[in-house]
């Protein structure tokens, strides 16, 4: 079959079968390409859509990257159910099988080291949102002017301050049960205003056998502070921890490769 090779992830050989009739990116089913004791999970994609020029053009179409990312995630999720994958960025493509093998050979030690670090672990995501609307600037100023002098030095006890203190305590508690943690930048709540600003947005690398207790810690924290919403997602493949300990992502564009934007 002609076309480029789309690489979803790298993993160690595994015996379990992938989900039957699993569709991949562009509809082609994923297959396993074994080389040097590692497995690259790949599928064929049309050059017309996945060449460097085509990927640049698709960036102007918000629906195309989103659809590719969903199909990519579906394959990685299926892998996560049967092994520990090292996921690569969506839209990581190579010219042919030989180019994929060359990539594996060049990065073999790095892949093996990272797979050892991720073995038996999954990623959980935790976000804490302020559900109650923020106080307006006018009401905040009024409250501050009414504060007794004894409290003005430390500032008023605003809902945002309480939320940040709660988020710090929760992050410390969850980090103690995780092997690693990666805070992400806060996200804008968006024009809908359905959720207030987040005061915690972090990923946690957790052993599978410790995940039940990790989830219980999140559940126990949900009612600690009124006006906050705690959101738990996962378990996922360890995207946030797929790079080296510096936090760099594993898949970088290189000769013979086109890497699209990560969703």
Legacy VTK file of the C-alpha trace (Angstrom):
# vtk DataFile Version 3.0
C-alpha trace
ASCII
DATASET POLYDATA
POINTS 263 float
0.000 0.000 0.000
1.369 3.392 -0.947
1.315 6.528 1.156
3.148 7.937 4.122
3.545 6.182 7.477
1.686 7.785 10.360
3.210 6.828 13.741
0.942 6.869 16.798
3.257 5.528 19.468
6.269 3.390 20.289
6.066 0.555 22.799
7.636 -2.733 23.791
6.317 -5.912 22.127
3.029 -7.084 23.628
0.936 -10.199 23.202
-2.606 -8.851 23.550
-4.593 -8.054 20.440
-5.710 -4.534 19.640
-9.401 -3.779 19.453
-10.901 -5.417 16.365
-11.754 -3.111 13.463
-9.978 -0.216 15.148
-10.032 2.725 12.718
-6.947 4.889 12.507
-6.228 8.293 11.036
-7.680 8.642 7.521
-9.602 5.414 8.111
-6.658 3.028 7.755
-6.323 0.431 10.541
-3.135 0.588 12.633
-0.506 -2.145 12.370
2.604 -3.080 14.329
6.072 -2.508 12.890
8.643 -4.326 15.036
12.311 -3.331 14.947
15.217 -3.661 17.412
12.948 -4.955 20.158
10.552 -2.028 19.892
7.183 -1.697 18.210
6.022 1.334 16.249
2.255 1.489 15.813
1.683 2.870 12.328
-0.892 3.232 9.577
-0.859 4.427 5.978
-2.058 7.963 5.248
-2.316 9.794 1.917
0.569 12.081 1.031
-1.944 14.584 -0.329
-3.137 15.242 3.235
-0.001 14.585 5.295
2.948 16.009 3.388
4.631 19.013 5.017
2.882 21.393 2.623
-0.508 19.751 3.195
-0.126 19.895 6.984
0.694 23.595 6.830
-2.399 24.185 4.711
-4.604 22.203 7.111
-3.648 24.477 9.993
-6.081 27.043 8.605
-8.926 24.520 8.912
-9.788 24.015 12.614
-11.871 20.903 11.919
-9.121 18.907 10.207
-6.558 18.866 13.052
-9.330 18.104 15.543
-10.501 15.087 13.546
-6.954 13.792 13.180
-6.311 14.234 16.902
-9.480 12.296 17.796
-8.507 9.354 15.591
-4.956 9.453 16.956
-6.244 9.461 20.527
-8.554 6.538 19.835
-5.632 4.372 18.745
-3.468 5.438 21.694
-6.353 4.721 24.094
-6.654 1.209 22.652
-2.921 0.704 23.149
-3.138 1.954 26.736
-5.638 -0.822 27.486
-3.125 -3.534 26.579
0.353 -2.047 27.149
2.294 1.087 28.102
2.657 3.188 24.957
4.990 6.112 24.426
2.669 8.375 22.404
4.054 10.616 19.684
2.561 13.878 18.546
-0.491 13.792 16.297
0.520 14.103 12.629
3.975 12.524 13.026
4.631 10.943 9.622
7.522 9.301 7.752
8.125 8.506 4.122
8.022 4.714 4.478
8.668 1.786 6.827
12.416 2.117 6.366
12.334 5.703 7.619
10.402 4.579 10.701
13.049 1.913 11.377
15.831 4.492 11.061
14.038 6.686 13.603
13.737 3.749 16.013
17.423 2.914 15.683
18.534 6.490 16.294
16.314 6.942 19.339
16.337 3.407 20.698
18.078 4.194 23.984
15.848 7.195 24.618
12.688 5.205 23.897
13.746 2.309 26.141
14.669 4.651 28.991
11.351 6.496 28.775
9.310 3.295 28.471
11.010 1.994 31.613
10.015 5.201 33.418
6.382 4.957 32.245
5.940 1.199 32.626
2.777 0.282 34.525
1.744 3.925 34.854
-1.010 6.104 33.451
-1.742 9.805 33.373
-4.587 11.468 35.277
-5.602 15.065 34.726
-7.050 17.266 37.476
-8.510 20.734 37.057
-10.061 22.991 39.666
-12.409 25.731 38.450
-13.964 28.644 40.273
-17.662 28.115 39.598
-18.812 31.273 41.372
-18.268 34.482 39.353
-15.338 36.619 40.399
-16.127 39.686 42.436
-16.299 42.826 40.357
-13.544 45.395 40.702
-15.990 47.825 42.312
-17.172 45.380 44.965
-13.614 44.285 45.654
-12.503 47.865 46.164
-15.492 48.482 48.428
-14.683 45.411 50.507
-11.050 46.395 50.806
-11.928 49.932 51.924
-14.195 48.489 54.610
-11.529 46.157 55.977
-10.212 46.966 59.451
-6.663 48.216 59.539
-5.621 45.049 61.332
-6.545 42.972 58.276
-5.496 45.322 55.492
-1.849 44.316 55.779
-2.552 40.741 54.757
-5.416 41.536 52.378
-9.060 40.395 52.420
-10.034 36.729 52.308
-11.397 36.699 48.734
-12.909 33.571 47.133
-10.020 33.487 44.655
-7.493 33.361 47.493
-9.365 30.507 49.186
-9.534 28.674 45.841
-5.797 28.998 45.265
-5.044 27.760 48.769
-7.326 24.759 48.233
-5.696 24.037 44.866
-2.228 24.129 46.441
-3.273 21.672 49.163
-4.899 19.336 46.648
-1.883 19.437 44.340
0.436 18.566 47.237
-1.813 15.672 48.302
-2.088 14.248 44.780
1.619 14.710 44.052
2.402 12.623 47.127
0.482 9.703 45.575
1.935 10.188 42.083
5.368 9.364 40.679
5.518 12.701 38.877
3.361 15.781 38.341
3.303 18.432 35.631
1.351 21.663 36.203
-0.029 23.188 33.005
-0.650 26.850 32.301
-4.098 28.117 33.412
-6.643 28.266 30.612
-9.001 31.068 29.706
-12.586 30.127 30.650
-13.671 31.238 27.177
-16.513 33.458 25.985
-19.270 31.099 27.131
-18.470 31.663 30.800
-19.749 28.148 31.558
-16.805 27.609 33.869
-14.836 30.177 35.762
-11.071 30.444 35.648
-9.083 27.403 36.674
-6.811 27.566 39.705
-5.295 24.130 39.072
-4.578 22.368 35.796
-2.114 19.533 36.256
-1.224 16.061 35.030
-0.136 13.259 37.356
1.820 10.106 36.510
0.332 7.349 38.666
0.957 3.629 38.923
-2.019 1.595 37.771
-2.176 -0.194 41.130
-2.270 3.189 42.928
-4.880 4.774 40.686
-7.864 3.751 42.833
-6.480 5.582 45.849
-5.553 8.569 43.665
-9.127 8.819 42.381
-10.470 8.515 45.936
-8.331 11.468 47.026
-9.827 13.570 44.266
-13.360 12.464 45.156
-12.867 13.328 48.828
-11.704 16.819 47.888
-14.736 17.700 45.765
-16.840 19.083 48.636
-14.049 20.743 50.606
-14.654 24.283 49.343
-18.047 25.540 48.077
-18.007 27.348 44.746
-15.277 25.174 43.251
-15.529 22.402 40.678
-12.948 19.625 40.643
-12.636 17.809 37.311
-10.836 14.476 36.922
-9.942 12.976 33.524
-8.176 9.757 32.642
-6.638 7.333 32.788
-4.683 8.299 29.685
-1.422 7.350 28.075
1.293 9.474 29.668
1.362 12.281 27.102
2.591 14.871 29.590
5.482 12.637 30.639
6.468 11.155 27.280
9.573 13.317 26.975
12.697 13.356 29.058
12.696 14.536 32.659
13.116 18.101 31.385
9.517 17.953 30.189
10.391 18.120 26.487
8.059 16.226 24.213
9.328 13.011 22.692
8.514 13.574 19.053
10.303 16.484 17.443
10.282 17.204 13.693
13.330 15.759 12.015
14.629 14.787 8.587
11.996 12.781 6.764
9.327 13.639 9.343
6.499 16.139 9.525
5.032 16.842 12.920
1.717 18.667 13.107
0.551 20.795 15.992
-0.295 18.812 19.083
-3.906 19.193 20.030
LINES 1 264
263 0 1 2 3 4 5 6 7 8 9 10 11 12 13 14 15 16 17 18 19 20 21 22 23 24 25 26 27 28 29 30 31 32 33 34 35 36 37 38 39 40 41 42 43 44 45 46 47 48 49 50 51 52 53 54 55 56 57 58 59 60 61 62 63 64 65 66 67 68 69 70 71 72 73 74 75 76 77 78 79 80 81 82 83 84 85 86 87 88 89 90 91 92 93 94 95 96 97 98 99 100 101 102 103 104 105 106 107 108 109 110 111 112 113 114 115 116 117 118 119 120 121 122 123 124 125 126 127 128 129 130 131 132 133 134 135 136 137 138 139 140 141 142 143 144 145 146 147 148 149 150 151 152 153 154 155 156 157 158 159 160 161 162 163 164 165 166 167 168 169 170 171 172 173 174 175 176 177 178 179 180 181 182 183 184 185 186 187 188 189 190 191 192 193 194 195 196 197 198 199 200 201 202 203 204 205 206 207 208 209 210 211 212 213 214 215 216 217 218 219 220 221 222 223 224 225 226 227 228 229 230 231 232 233 234 235 236 237 238 239 240 241 242 243 244 245 246 247 248 249 250 251 252 253 254 255 256 257 258 259 260 261 262
